[in-house]
Amino acid sequence: MGEFTIELRGLQFYSFHGLYEEERKVGGEFVVDVWAKFPAENHQLNSINETVNYAAIFAIVKDEMNQPRELLETIAQSMAEKIYAKYGVIIEVEIRIEKKKAPIVGLNGSVAAGYKKVY
């Protein structure tokens, strides 16, 4: 039996996550990538009810990005667990959250945190 991978890439959000008070007041740009794997059935899929719905995963990601937290790791882990709770058929989920501008003196680039869980 094979497996499918559902991917949502480059999801852009303006959110208020951060360790520092200023980050939580001003907010910043974030980019989220999601990968979710689930077993392929031995027949051709013909209905959205037989697969993992991109829109439902996006709704989970959007909801999590709208809840300010200090750590990207916390957000990524929460997203993964909620996606699995919605779709128990998932055998692996991976989340990557990039913070476009981190408040680090001299940093010319972005930072990111990822979380991967195999069920």
Backbone bond lengths (Angstrom), bond angles and torsions (degrees), N, CA, C in turn:
res aa  C-N    CA-C-N  psi(-1)  N-CA   C-N-CA  omega(-1)  CA-C   N-CA-C  phi
1 M - - - 1.446 - - 1.537 107.94 -
2 G 1.316 116.30 141.16 1.454 121.50 178.97 1.517 111.54 -92.14
3 E 1.322 114.18 -167.03 1.454 119.20 176.46 1.516 109.87 -144.70
4 F 1.316 115.07 152.16 1.451 122.39 176.01 1.527 109.04 -103.01
5 T 1.313 115.89 152.80 1.459 121.64 171.36 1.520 108.02 -125.59
6 I 1.316 115.04 124.29 1.463 122.05 174.28 1.523 105.86 -98.17
7 E 1.330 117.06 131.77 1.464 120.55 -179.23 1.523 110.73 -128.18
8 L 1.298 115.59 135.75 1.462 123.04 169.71 1.518 104.71 -123.12
9 R 1.316 116.81 117.86 1.465 120.80 -173.28 1.523 111.67 -123.03
10 G 1.304 114.19 145.24 1.458 120.09 173.55 1.516 114.87 67.42
11 L 1.330 117.49 29.96 1.463 121.02 178.96 1.526 108.26 -71.22
12 Q 1.305 117.10 121.15 1.456 120.99 -173.49 1.527 111.48 -104.69
13 F 1.341 114.34 135.25 1.458 121.24 -178.21 1.524 109.92 -138.76
14 Y 1.298 115.59 148.83 1.460 121.71 167.54 1.520 104.47 -108.65
15 S 1.329 115.97 110.55 1.463 121.06 -173.20 1.519 110.73 -131.66
16 F 1.330 114.91 174.58 1.456 121.01 -173.09 1.529 111.78 -119.49
17 H 1.317 116.43 46.06 1.457 122.42 178.03 1.523 109.45 -89.85
18 G 1.306 115.72 149.12 1.450 118.99 173.76 1.510 112.97 158.01
19 L 1.292 114.21 156.83 1.445 121.96 -179.96 1.523 111.64 -77.21
20 Y 1.320 115.54 -29.15 1.459 120.44 -174.96 1.532 111.33 -101.00
21 E 1.337 114.68 145.92 1.459 121.27 -176.70 1.531 112.04 -55.15
22 E 1.322 116.66 -40.74 1.463 121.00 -179.28 1.534 111.49 -60.29
23 E 1.320 116.89 -40.13 1.470 121.15 177.94 1.521 110.80 -61.92
24 R 1.310 115.90 -39.49 1.463 120.23 -178.39 1.527 112.24 -74.19
25 K 1.340 116.59 -21.62 1.465 120.79 177.25 1.525 111.56 -85.52
26 V 1.324 116.29 -48.01 1.465 122.22 -173.05 1.528 111.78 -85.18
27 G 1.305 117.28 -35.04 1.461 121.44 -177.05 1.512 112.11 80.60
28 G 1.317 115.02 -179.44 1.453 120.55 -178.94 1.513 111.70 -167.36
29 E 1.324 114.29 174.53 1.467 121.52 -179.22 1.528 110.37 -91.20
30 F 1.323 114.42 135.57 1.458 121.91 179.60 1.523 109.01 -131.92
31 V 1.326 115.33 150.49 1.462 121.47 175.41 1.529 107.10 -127.65
32 V 1.330 116.19 131.17 1.465 121.75 -177.37 1.524 109.88 -119.04
33 D 1.337 115.41 135.88 1.460 122.92 172.67 1.523 107.85 -121.03
34 V 1.333 116.05 140.01 1.464 121.75 -179.22 1.524 109.17 -132.46
35 W 1.322 115.86 134.83 1.466 122.45 172.61 1.525 106.89 -126.96
36 A 1.315 117.36 130.98 1.458 121.55 177.28 1.526 108.18 -134.41
37 K 1.330 116.29 127.42 1.467 121.46 179.88 1.521 109.65 -108.89
38 F 1.328 114.59 143.66 1.458 120.26 175.50 1.524 108.93 -149.23
39 P 1.332 117.76 154.46 1.459 121.36 -176.09 1.526 112.19 -63.65
40 A 1.309 115.63 142.83 1.463 121.75 174.14 1.521 108.07 -87.10
41 E 1.293 115.04 132.21 1.466 120.00 176.05 1.526 109.42 -70.96
42 N 1.306 116.32 167.40 1.464 120.96 179.24 1.517 112.57 -83.69
43 H 1.322 116.51 9.15 1.463 120.23 177.19 1.532 108.49 -129.39
44 Q 1.294 115.97 163.05 1.463 120.71 178.60 1.522 110.11 -70.83
45 L 1.330 115.77 134.28 1.458 120.13 178.51 1.524 109.39 -77.77
46 N 1.317 116.06 134.07 1.462 120.62 -177.58 1.516 113.55 -128.54
47 S 1.330 117.46 0.71 1.457 120.72 -176.22 1.515 110.21 -141.54
48 I 1.319 116.76 146.36 1.463 121.56 176.23 1.523 110.62 -60.42
49 N 1.312 117.35 -24.95 1.463 121.46 179.26 1.520 112.82 -71.16
50 E 1.328 116.68 -12.25 1.461 120.81 179.56 1.529 112.47 -97.51
51 T 1.310 117.08 2.35 1.456 120.39 -175.08 1.521 109.86 -136.05
52 V 1.316 116.36 -173.95 1.455 123.01 177.26 1.529 107.27 -97.26
53 N 1.307 116.40 125.87 1.457 122.42 -173.50 1.539 110.97 -83.45
54 Y 1.339 116.00 119.70 1.472 121.31 178.69 1.529 111.72 -54.84
55 A 1.319 116.24 -42.83 1.463 121.22 -176.74 1.534 111.42 -63.16
56 A 1.316 117.15 -38.47 1.471 120.80 178.81 1.522 110.53 -67.95
57 I 1.315 116.78 -38.84 1.470 119.87 177.74 1.530 109.31 -66.63
58 F 1.332 117.05 -43.07 1.463 120.17 178.31 1.528 110.55 -59.37
59 A 1.316 117.88 -40.64 1.464 121.21 179.99 1.527 111.06 -61.16
60 I 1.317 116.97 -39.61 1.471 121.07 177.61 1.524 110.07 -64.68
61 V 1.330 116.57 -47.17 1.462 121.51 -179.99 1.532 110.20 -60.22
62 K 1.311 116.27 -47.28 1.470 121.08 -178.99 1.525 110.77 -60.09
63 D 1.318 117.09 -44.65 1.458 121.60 179.61 1.531 110.53 -60.91
64 E 1.312 117.06 -44.54 1.468 121.07 179.63 1.523 111.60 -65.63
65 M 1.320 117.72 -38.00 1.461 120.81 -179.83 1.528 111.62 -70.64
66 N 1.322 117.17 -18.74 1.465 121.38 178.23 1.525 113.07 -89.06
67 Q 1.338 117.25 1.29 1.458 121.46 178.84 1.526 108.62 -110.71
68 P 1.333 118.22 98.49 1.466 121.14 -176.12 1.526 113.13 -55.93
69 R 1.319 114.40 134.06 1.460 121.72 177.93 1.513 108.52 -140.44
70 E 1.316 116.17 162.28 1.457 119.94 -179.61 1.525 112.54 -76.27
71 L 1.329 117.54 -39.62 1.464 121.17 -170.94 1.525 113.26 -114.62
72 L 1.320 115.40 136.28 1.471 120.54 174.79 1.516 110.46 -63.43
73 E 1.328 116.62 -34.19 1.462 121.10 179.86 1.525 111.16 -59.87
74 T 1.319 116.36 -40.58 1.469 121.61 178.97 1.523 110.71 -62.29
75 I 1.324 115.56 -43.85 1.466 120.61 -179.21 1.522 110.48 -64.54
76 A 1.326 116.51 -46.73 1.469 121.18 -177.93 1.522 110.89 -60.91
77 Q 1.312 116.51 -44.99 1.463 120.13 -179.48 1.526 110.97 -64.86
78 S 1.326 116.74 -42.29 1.461 120.50 179.16 1.528 111.15 -63.21
79 M 1.321 117.08 -42.64 1.471 121.06 177.43 1.528 110.67 -57.96
80 A 1.318 115.73 -48.94 1.465 120.52 -177.63 1.523 111.11 -59.61
81 E 1.312 116.60 -44.95 1.464 120.04 -178.54 1.525 111.95 -66.04
82 K 1.336 116.94 -38.02 1.462 120.01 179.59 1.530 111.55 -71.22
83 I 1.309 116.95 -35.40 1.470 120.40 176.40 1.526 109.36 -64.65
84 Y 1.325 116.79 -44.28 1.466 120.00 178.55 1.530 110.75 -64.45
85 A 1.329 117.01 -39.78 1.466 120.17 179.53 1.527 110.86 -62.05
86 K 1.324 117.35 -34.48 1.474 121.84 179.17 1.529 111.08 -75.67
87 Y 1.343 115.53 -38.10 1.469 121.08 -176.29 1.519 109.64 -127.73
88 G 1.314 116.96 85.97 1.462 122.00 -179.61 1.518 114.18 -64.70
89 V 1.317 117.05 -11.22 1.458 121.53 178.58 1.542 110.99 -74.64
90 I 1.323 116.98 -16.52 1.468 121.12 -178.43 1.518 110.13 -65.74
91 I 1.330 115.49 134.90 1.463 120.79 179.74 1.532 112.10 -105.92
92 E 1.324 116.48 -15.22 1.457 120.80 178.01 1.520 108.98 -158.53
93 V 1.323 115.88 138.57 1.458 120.40 175.79 1.523 108.34 -137.49
94 E 1.322 115.14 141.43 1.461 120.86 178.74 1.527 108.53 -135.63
95 I 1.319 114.85 135.74 1.462 122.10 -179.26 1.521 108.16 -125.60
96 R 1.322 116.79 138.55 1.465 121.87 173.18 1.520 107.17 -131.54
97 I 1.345 115.92 127.61 1.463 121.44 179.49 1.526 107.63 -121.51
98 E 1.311 115.17 121.65 1.458 121.86 179.74 1.520 109.86 -106.54
99 K 1.322 115.46 132.09 1.463 121.87 174.59 1.515 106.00 -101.71
100 K 1.328 116.40 114.88 1.467 120.86 -172.11 1.524 113.36 -63.22
101 K 1.327 117.79 -37.68 1.465 120.86 -178.96 1.520 109.11 -135.89
102 A 1.309 115.70 104.46 1.460 120.37 178.32 1.528 109.23 -93.14
103 P 1.328 117.13 146.57 1.463 120.57 -178.59 1.533 112.26 -78.55
104 I 1.317 115.74 65.44 1.459 121.86 179.53 1.521 106.97 -120.68
105 V 1.314 116.15 119.94 1.460 121.21 -177.70 1.529 109.90 -57.98
106 G 1.325 115.90 127.57 1.456 121.94 176.95 1.517 115.11 84.15
107 L 1.325 118.39 -4.32 1.472 120.56 -179.53 1.520 109.73 -74.66
108 N 1.301 115.68 121.32 1.463 121.81 176.69 1.522 107.17 -114.62
109 G 1.295 116.81 83.03 1.463 122.08 -176.53 1.514 109.25 160.52
110 S 1.300 116.23 -158.00 1.453 121.02 -179.19 1.522 109.32 -125.74
111 V 1.327 115.56 171.16 1.461 121.82 174.71 1.525 107.55 -124.05
112 A 1.315 116.38 158.52 1.461 119.77 -179.90 1.521 109.91 -150.63
113 A 1.314 114.90 157.80 1.455 122.44 173.77 1.522 107.23 -133.54
114 G 1.306 115.40 143.73 1.447 119.90 179.33 1.519 111.21 -130.14
115 Y 1.318 114.56 158.22 1.456 121.13 177.95 1.524 107.50 -142.79
116 K 1.319 116.47 131.72 1.454 121.47 178.34 1.508 108.22 -130.92
117 K 1.330 115.67 133.63 1.463 120.81 179.05 1.518 109.17 -134.58
118 V 1.317 115.01 132.64 1.460 121.98 175.53 1.521 106.54 -107.05
119 Y 1.338 116.59 127.89 1.454 121.61 -176.64 1.502 111.04 -101.24
